[in-house]
Amino acid sequence: MATWQCNGLKIIPFLITLLTLSGCQVGSQTQSQAIPNANAIPKCPAKPSGSLETKNIKSVPLDTEIVKESSQVSDKTFTGYTFTAKAGQKLSYHTPDNLCLWVFSPNLEILKGRDLPQTGKYTIQLAAPSGSQTFTLEMTVGTLESPEQFIREHYTDLNNRQYEKTWSGLSDNFKNQQISGGYSEYREWWSSVRRINIGRISVIKKSGQQAIFDTELQYIMNNGQGINDTKKYITVLYDPKKDSWQIDNKTE
């Protein structure tokens, strides 16, 4: 993790990120995040190349509701957002624009992922890889299980007849395309299944708010018949409004 040394400079904790990014040294093993295209040229540096001025900082109240912000950045002029969070929460963000983004923890470490390890105030600093551009950024903070855990728990809940809970774990797209009869049809079909044998759940692709799995599921029906689920490829999407994963598609 990165460490900061400010040569004895006394700074209010809230302003330390804002005033010392250019004056403090960031240790090795930091990592920048270029979104959405991490391979864009030119690449984002491991740490910001300049300071984040107080006038360019905005405090945003992040929770499970999406906060959408728009502004302008360049490779020399930075924009930032501060928010408070609790240890164990996760930061989720999305932008259609190519940006360099760094997240500073309350103790000024540059985070490598979206897990928030401490309770306190975090700072997001944004820059353009080159030139200047406008951007739109959506942000939320919540507590989120991994998509692998979600899939396994979803079918465990079906085994435990928790149909209302599992129904809420399906996206509207999935319900409209694959369950024509709505919740009553859904409940009726799963009630005909005595047990689900949950086998392999392997990640094929995982990026940001989407994951695709190759699964091995067998349904033991009430009449004793065993049926292997041929629609073994499951796509899950993160729904920031619900702060949860949802099954969005199943295909052969």
N, C-alpha and C positions, 0 to 999 in steps of 0.2 A: 504494500500500500504506500501511497505517497506521504511524505512528511513535509511540513513547512517550517522554515526557520526565518524569523523576521528580525534577527539581530537586536533583540531587546526592545523592539518598537512596541509601545503600549497602544493597543487598538481595541475598541469596543467589539465584542464578538460578532454582532450583527454586521458591522462594517468591515470586518477583517478581509472578507473575500473581495469586497468592493474596492478597497483601497490598496491592497497589497499584492494583487496578482502579478504585477510587473516587478515588484520589489522583493518578493519572497522567492525562495528556490523550491521547486518541486522535485522530490526524489525520484529515483528510477522506478520502473514497473508500473507506470501510469498508463492509461489507455484512453484514447479519444473514441467518440462514437460518431461516425458520419452516417446520416440518415437522409433518405432511405437507401442510398446506394453507397455502401462502404468502399467500393472500388473506384469511386469517382476520381478523376484527375483534375486538379491537384488534390492530394490526400490531405486530410486534416492532421494537424500536429498533435503530439501526445498531450500537450498542455496549451492553454491560450497564449498567444504571442503578445498580448497587451492587456492593459488594465480595463476593468469594467467600471465605468463611471457611475456615481450614485444617481445621476439624473436619468440614466438608462435602465434603472432597476425598477421592477414593479412587483409588489407583494400580491400573491394570488392565494385564495383559500381553497386548497385542493382537498377533495374527498372523492366519493364514488361517482359524483356528477361530473360530466365532462366540462372542463374550462377551456374555451377556445380563445386564443390570442393571435393577433396579427401585428407585424411591425416590419422594420427594415434593418438589415445588417449588411456589413461588408467584411472584407478580410482585415480591416483596420478599425472598424467601429463595431462594438459589441452591444448586444442586448441581453438582459438577464431577468430572471424571475426568482423570487424567494417564496418558500412555502414551509410550513411546519408539518412534521409527521412523527409517528411513533415507531420505535424499533420493531422490526418484523414486518412492517408494511412494504408495499411495492409501488414504485412509480411506473406508470404507464404513459406513454406519449406516442403521438403519431403526427407526421407531417408529410405532405405530398412533395415537399421541396427538398433540395439537396443542401443540407446544413451540416456544420460542425457543432456538436453539442457536448458539453461537459457538465457533469453533476457533481457538486461539491458537498460533502457531508458537513455536519456541524463542526467537526474538528479539521475541516479543510482538506480532507483527502478526496481525490478524484475517484469516484466510484467506477468499477469495471462493469457492473450490471445494473439491474433495476431494483435489487433488494436494498432496503433502507436499514442500515445496521444500528442506528442510534435514534434516540428521541431528541428532537431539536429542530433547528432551522437549516434548511437546505437551499442551495443556490444553483440554478440552471443558467449556464452561460452559453450564448449562441454566437456563431460567426458564419460568414460565407466562406467557402473554400477559396474563392477568388472573386474579385470584383465586388459588386453590390447587388442586392436583391431584396424583394419583399418576401415574406413567408407567412404561413399559417401553422400554428402549433396547437394540438389538442392534448390536454394533460388530465390525468386522474391519479389519485392515490387510494389504495385499498389493500386488503389482505387476500392473496390469491394462491390457491394450490397449483401444483404443476399440472399440465394437461394430461400427463401419464396417470397421475393420481386421480384426476377427474374421471377418466375413462374407466378405470378399475372400480372406483367407488360408484359410478353410475350403474354398472351391471351388478355390483354387490347390493345396491339399493333395490334394484329390480328383483333380485333373489329374496329380499326382505319385504317385498310387496309395497314399497314406498312409491306408489305410482304418481302421486301428485308432485313429489319432489323430482322424480326422473322426467316427468312431463315438462317441468319448468327448465330442465336441462337440455331441451331441444329448441333450436332456433325456429323462428316463424317460417323461414325458408324450408327447413326440413319438414315441418308439420304440413305445410301447404303442398309440398311435392310428394311426400311419401306416406302421409296418413290422411286419406281422403275423408274418413269418417270421424275425424276429430278425437277428442279425449275418450269418448265411450268406446270407440273401436280399438283405440290404443289399450285401454284397460282390459277389455274383453280378450284381446289376443294374448297379452302377457299373463292373464289369469289362466290361460290354457297351458302355460309352461310351468312344469313342476320345479325345474332347477336349471340354472345356467352354469355350465362348466366354463370358467374363465381361464383361457390358456395364455398363449403368447400375446404380448402387446408391444410391438416394436415401432420405434419412430422412423418414419421414412423421410419426413421433412418437418423442420420446426423453425419458424422465423417470426419474431415479434408476437403478433396477435393471431397466428394461425399455426396449426400443427396437423400433420397427416400421419395416421397409424396403420400398420398392417396387423390385424388382430386375428386371434383364433378363438372362436366362440362356438359352443355346442349347446343346443337347447334340448333338454329332456322333457318331452311333453307329458301331459297327465296320463295319456294312454301307454306310456312307456317308450314311445318311439323317440329315437335320437336324430336330431336334425343339425347338420353343420351349416352355420351361417355363411353363405357364399358371398355376401356383400361384406367382405372383410376389410375393405379400405374405408377408414372413418376419418372424416375431416372435422376438426373442432376449431371454433373461432372464439376469441375473447370478446365478450360484450361489456364495454366499460360502464354502461348504465346499470347493469346488474352486478358488476365486478365479479364476473364468473365466466367460466368456459361454457360453451354450448355445442352440442353436436349439430353440424350444419349439413352433412352429407354422408351417405353410405353407398359405396359402389362395389361392383365385382372386380 
